[in-house]
Amino acid sequence: MERVIIRGIGSYIPECVLSNADLEGMVDTNSEWIVTRTGIESRRVCLDTEMASDLGYEAARKALENANISVCDVDLIIVATVTPDLRFPATACIIQEKLGGTDVPCFDVNAVCSGFIYALDVARNFLLNNSKMKNVLVIGTEKMSSIVDWEDRSTCVLFGDGAGAIVLSRDTDENSDAGILDVLIGADGSLGRLLYCPICDSGGPAGVKSTEKDAYFIKMEGREVFKEAIKRMCSVAEDVLQRNDLTVDDISLVIPHQANMRIISAIADRMKIPEKKMFVNLQRTGNTSAASIPIALDEALQSGNIQSEDLILTVAFGGGMTWGAALIRWK
């Protein structure tokens, strides 16, 4: 049976570290308050000259190297982002140019923090339904610092910048059951008012404060988002397990969207997932939106938390409201 596997993976986070102590000098907050409510100790942020495409390029370059292929071997590039360099062209096209590729179809996907799982599902279906395609490059990249109001302590403490990328390939090994086993996505547009950004691009006027420029910043109803995140992530994770006749006991590792430690802990408690099975890196990265899961996936692999044949569950929730979950048998 033909499957789609992750052939290569890479991630990149900016060098600049913004700690909770740094934030204490910028906004009315303190490190204890941030850690207690979010679990975040620091996050990485871009320089003014760095764009989402720069982060995505670095992650993509590493993923291609890890897959031992060049951009010339890629048949499609999909970028998940809510902080594109420009309104258009797509950030995928900008990254294609930086990689040195030509004639490779490119487009962006916007499902906010669920964006990587949405892009993963789109890429998987392209490979399974188009025999001409062999390799698809999927990138999640975000410069969230460009749409954060650094005077709003309820949101500015949460987000960070970064990118993660994977190369998906068709695999015809009849002796293997590895690959992307299933993906489930969903949305409820009536809840969009709980988390949104009126205008966004990573070239926006971050740091410039005026009534007009407020339109560039994230707006969030924190308590409602918290409730919906737990509800939807638990539901989609349980659904994808059930439709594959699996239980939590079958899962080797869960990689949730790295939004908030309290959300992750609540999901683990409600689904009875042992703490050792939950991979968490948000204490160092913050919430990197669509880049969150691929960054965590790469870190989990590099740290030895993923072994061959492990069954991995990824699950996310984001503005829209959107959600998604994927089952991956590692090869």
C-alpha positions as CSV (number, residue, x, y, z in Angstrom):
1,M,0.0,0.0,0.0
2,E,1.4,3.4,-1.0
3,R,1.9,5.8,1.9
4,V,3.3,9.3,2.4
5,I,6.3,9.5,4.7
6,I,8.3,12.3,6.3
7,R,11.6,12.0,4.4
8,G,13.3,15.1,5.9
9,I,12.8,17.6,8.6
10,G,14.4,20.9,9.8
11,S,13.7,23.9,12.0
12,Y,15.1,27.3,12.7
13,I,14.6,29.9,15.4
14,P,16.1,33.4,15.5
15,E,19.2,34.0,17.6
16,C,17.7,36.8,19.6
17,V,16.3,35.6,23.0
18,L,13.5,37.6,24.7
19,S,13.3,36.4,28.3
20,N,10.5,37.0,30.8
21,A,13.0,39.3,32.6
22,D,13.3,41.4,29.5
23,L,9.5,41.7,29.3
24,E,9.4,43.0,32.8
25,G,11.1,46.2,31.5
26,M,8.7,46.5,28.6
27,V,5.2,45.9,30.0
28,D,3.5,45.6,33.4
29,T,4.3,41.9,34.2
30,N,6.7,39.7,36.0
31,S,8.4,36.3,35.2
32,E,6.5,34.4,37.9
33,W,3.1,35.6,36.5
34,I,4.1,34.5,33.0
35,V,5.4,31.1,34.0
36,T,2.5,30.3,36.3
37,R,-0.1,31.2,33.6
38,T,1.7,30.0,30.4
39,G,4.8,27.9,31.3
40,I,6.9,30.2,29.0
41,E,10.3,31.3,30.2
42,S,11.7,32.9,27.1
43,R,11.0,33.1,23.4
44,R,12.9,33.9,20.2
45,V,12.2,37.1,18.2
46,C,13.4,38.3,14.8
47,L,15.5,41.4,14.1
48,D,13.6,44.1,12.2
49,T,15.4,43.0,9.0
50,E,14.3,39.3,9.3
51,M,11.1,38.2,7.7
52,A,9.0,35.1,7.8
53,S,10.5,33.9,4.5
54,D,14.0,34.1,6.0
55,L,13.0,31.8,8.8
56,G,11.2,29.5,6.5
57,Y,14.1,29.4,4.1
58,E,16.5,28.2,6.8
59,A,14.1,25.5,8.0
60,A,13.5,24.4,4.4
61,R,17.2,24.2,3.6
62,K,17.8,22.0,6.6
63,A,14.8,19.7,5.7
64,L,16.0,19.3,2.1
65,E,19.5,18.5,3.4
66,N,18.1,16.0,5.9
67,A,16.1,14.4,3.0
68,N,19.2,14.3,0.8
69,I,17.4,16.1,-2.0
70,S,17.6,19.5,-3.7
71,V,14.9,22.0,-4.4
72,C,15.0,20.7,-8.0
73,D,13.5,17.4,-6.7
74,V,10.5,19.2,-5.1
75,D,7.2,19.2,-6.9
76,L,5.3,21.5,-4.7
77,I,5.9,24.0,-1.9
78,I,3.2,24.8,0.7
79,V,3.8,27.4,3.4
80,A,1.6,27.7,6.5
81,T,1.8,31.3,7.9
82,V,-0.3,34.2,9.2
83,T,2.6,36.6,9.0
84,P,3.5,36.6,5.3
85,D,6.3,38.9,4.1
86,L,3.8,40.7,1.8
87,R,0.1,40.5,1.0
88,F,1.3,38.9,-2.2
89,P,3.1,37.2,-3.7
90,A,2.8,34.1,-1.5
91,T,5.6,33.6,1.0
92,A,6.0,30.2,-0.6
93,C,7.1,31.9,-3.8
94,I,9.6,34.1,-2.0
95,I,11.1,31.0,-0.2
96,Q,11.2,29.2,-3.6
97,E,13.4,32.0,-5.0
98,K,15.7,31.9,-2.0
99,L,16.1,28.2,-2.4
100,G,17.0,28.6,-6.0
101,G,14.0,26.7,-7.4
102,T,12.1,27.4,-10.5
103,D,8.8,26.1,-12.0
104,V,7.8,24.6,-8.7
105,P,4.1,25.4,-7.8
106,C,3.8,27.4,-4.6
107,F,1.1,28.6,-2.4
108,D,0.3,29.7,1.2
109,V,-2.2,28.2,3.7
110,N,-3.7,30.3,6.5
111,A,-5.3,28.3,9.4
112,V,-3.3,30.1,12.1
113,C,-1.9,27.7,14.7
114,S,-3.5,24.7,13.0
115,G,-1.9,25.8,9.7
116,F,0.9,23.1,9.7
117,I,-1.6,20.3,10.1
118,Y,-3.8,21.8,7.4
119,A,-0.8,22.1,5.0
120,L,0.2,18.5,5.9
121,D,-3.2,17.2,4.9
122,V,-3.2,19.2,1.6
123,A,0.3,17.9,0.8
124,R,-0.5,14.3,1.6
125,N,-3.5,14.4,-0.6
126,F,-1.5,15.9,-3.5
127,L,1.0,13.0,-3.3
128,L,-1.6,10.3,-3.0
129,N,-3.8,11.6,-5.8
130,N,-1.2,12.9,-8.3
131,S,1.2,10.2,-9.6
132,K,3.5,12.9,-11.1
133,M,4.4,14.3,-7.6
134,K,7.1,12.6,-5.6
135,N,8.2,15.2,-3.0
136,V,6.3,18.1,-1.4
137,L,8.0,20.7,0.9
138,V,5.7,21.8,3.7
139,I,6.8,24.8,5.8
140,G,5.4,26.5,8.9
141,T,6.9,29.9,9.4
142,E,5.9,32.8,11.6
143,K,7.2,36.2,12.7
144,M,4.6,36.7,15.4
145,S,6.5,39.5,17.0
146,S,5.4,41.7,14.0
147,I,1.7,41.4,15.0
148,V,2.1,41.5,18.8
149,D,1.2,44.6,20.8
150,W,4.1,44.9,23.1
151,E,2.0,47.0,25.5
152,D,-0.6,44.3,25.9
153,R,0.6,41.9,28.6
154,S,-2.2,39.4,27.9
155,T,-0.8,38.6,24.4
156,C,2.8,39.8,24.1
157,V,4.1,37.2,26.7
158,L,2.7,34.3,24.6
159,F,4.3,34.5,21.2
160,G,7.6,33.9,19.5
161,D,9.1,33.6,16.1
162,G,10.4,30.5,14.3
163,A,10.0,28.0,11.4
164,G,9.8,24.3,10.8
165,A,9.8,22.3,7.6
166,I,9.3,18.8,6.4
167,V,9.7,17.0,3.1
168,L,6.9,14.6,2.3
169,S,7.5,11.8,-0.1
170,R,5.5,8.8,-1.5
171,D,6.7,5.5,-0.2
172,T,6.0,2.2,-1.9
173,D,7.7,-0.1,0.6
174,E,5.2,-2.9,1.0
175,N,6.9,-4.2,4.1
176,S,6.4,-1.0,6.1
177,D,3.3,0.5,7.7
178,A,5.1,3.8,8.4
179,G,3.9,7.2,7.2
180,I,1.1,9.7,7.7
181,L,-1.6,7.4,8.7
182,D,-4.4,9.9,9.0
183,V,-5.2,13.6,9.3
184,L,-8.4,15.2,10.6
185,I,-9.1,18.9,10.4
186,G,-12.1,21.1,11.2
187,A,-13.2,24.7,11.8
188,D,-16.0,26.8,13.2
189,G,-16.1,30.3,11.6
190,S,-18.7,31.6,14.2
191,L,-15.9,31.6,16.8
192,G,-13.5,33.7,14.7
193,R,-14.2,36.8,16.9
194,L,-12.4,35.1,19.8
195,L,-8.9,35.4,18.2
196,Y,-8.1,37.5,15.2
197,C,-5.8,40.1,13.7
198,P,-7.3,42.8,11.4
199,I,-4.2,43.2,9.2
200,C,-1.0,41.2,9.2
201,D,2.2,40.8,7.3
202,S,5.6,40.4,8.8
203,G,6.7,43.7,7.2
204,G,4.1,45.5,9.3
205,P,4.8,48.4,11.7
206,A,5.8,46.4,14.8
207,G,6.7,48.7,17.6
208,V,4.8,51.6,16.2
209,K,1.9,52.6,18.4
210,S,-1.0,54.6,17.3
211,T,-4.8,54.1,16.9
212,E,-4.3,53.3,13.2
213,K,-1.5,50.9,13.8
214,D,-3.5,48.9,16.4
215,A,-5.2,47.2,13.4
216,Y,-1.9,45.2,13.0
217,F,-2.1,43.6,16.4
218,I,-3.6,40.3,17.7
219,K,-6.9,40.5,19.5
220,M,-7.8,37.7,21.8
221,E,-10.6,36.8,24.3
222,G,-8.2,34.7,26.5
223,R,-10.7,32.8,28.7
224,E,-12.9,31.7,25.8
225,V,-10.0,30.7,23.6
226,F,-8.6,28.7,26.5
227,K,-11.9,26.8,26.9
228,E,-12.3,26.2,23.2
229,A,-8.7,25.1,22.7
230,I,-9.1,22.3,25.3
231,K,-12.5,21.2,24.0
232,R,-11.6,21.1,20.3
233,M,-8.1,19.6,20.7
234,C,-9.4,16.8,22.9
235,S,-12.3,16.1,20.5
236,V,-10.2,16.0,17.3
237,A,-7.5,13.9,18.9
238,E,-10.1,11.4,20.3
239,D,-11.8,11.3,16.9
240,V,-8.7,10.5,14.9
241,L,-7.7,7.8,17.3
242,Q,-11.2,6.3,17.3
243,R,-11.5,6.1,13.5
244,N,-8.1,4.3,13.4
245,D,-9.1,1.8,16.2
246,L,-6.4,3.2,18.5
247,T,-6.2,4.4,22.1
248,V,-3.8,6.7,24.0
249,D,-2.0,3.5,25.1
250,D,-0.9,2.9,21.4
251,I,0.6,6.4,21.1
252,S,4.4,6.7,21.7
253,L,4.5,10.5,21.8
254,V,2.0,13.4,21.6
255,I,3.2,16.7,20.1
256,P,0.6,19.3,20.8
257,H,0.6,22.9,19.5
258,Q,2.8,24.8,21.9
259,A,0.4,27.5,23.0
260,N,0.1,27.4,26.8
261,M,1.3,24.9,29.4
262,R,-2.1,25.0,31.2
263,I,-3.8,24.0,28.0
264,I,-1.4,21.2,27.4
265,S,-1.8,19.9,31.0
266,A,-5.5,20.1,30.8
267,I,-5.6,18.0,27.6
268,A,-3.2,15.4,29.1
269,D,-5.4,15.2,32.2
270,R,-8.7,15.0,30.3
271,M,-7.4,12.3,27.8
272,K,-5.4,10.5,30.5
273,I,-2.1,10.9,28.7
274,P,1.0,10.3,30.9
275,E,3.2,13.4,31.3
276,K,6.2,11.5,29.8
277,K,4.3,11.2,26.5
278,M,3.7,14.9,26.1
279,F,6.5,16.7,24.3
280,V,6.8,20.3,25.4
281,N,9.3,23.0,24.3
282,L,7.2,26.1,24.7
283,Q,9.3,27.2,27.8
284,R,12.0,28.2,25.3
285,T,10.0,29.1,22.1
286,G,6.7,30.5,23.2
287,N,3.7,30.1,20.8
288,T,5.1,30.1,17.2
289,S,1.7,29.5,15.6
290,A,2.0,27.4,12.4
291,A,5.7,26.8,13.1
292,S,5.0,25.3,16.6
293,I,4.4,21.6,15.7
294,P,7.2,21.2,13.1
295,I,9.7,22.9,15.4
296,A,8.7,20.6,18.3
297,L,8.7,17.6,16.0
298,D,12.3,18.3,14.9
299,E,13.4,18.9,18.5
300,A,11.8,15.7,19.6
301,L,13.6,13.8,16.9
302,Q,17.0,15.4,17.6
303,S,16.7,14.8,21.3
304,G,16.0,11.1,20.9
305,N,12.3,11.2,21.9
306,I,11.2,9.7,18.6
307,Q,12.4,6.2,17.5
308,S,11.7,4.2,14.3
309,E,8.2,2.8,14.3
310,D,6.9,5.1,17.0
311,L,3.3,6.3,16.7
312,I,3.0,10.0,17.1
313,L,-0.1,12.1,17.6
314,T,0.0,15.8,16.7
315,V,-2.9,18.1,17.6
316,A,-3.5,21.8,17.2
317,F,-6.0,24.6,17.6
318,G,-6.0,28.1,16.2
319,G,-7.9,31.2,15.2
320,G,-10.7,30.7,12.8
321,M,-11.5,28.8,14.9
322,T,-9.6,25.9,13.4
323,W,-8.3,22.6,14.7
324,G,-6.6,19.4,13.5
325,A,-4.8,16.2,14.4
326,A,-2.5,13.9,12.6
327,L,-1.3,10.3,13.2
328,I,2.3,9.6,12.1
329,R,4.1,6.2,12.2
330,W,7.8,7.3,12.1
331,K,10.2,5.8,9.6
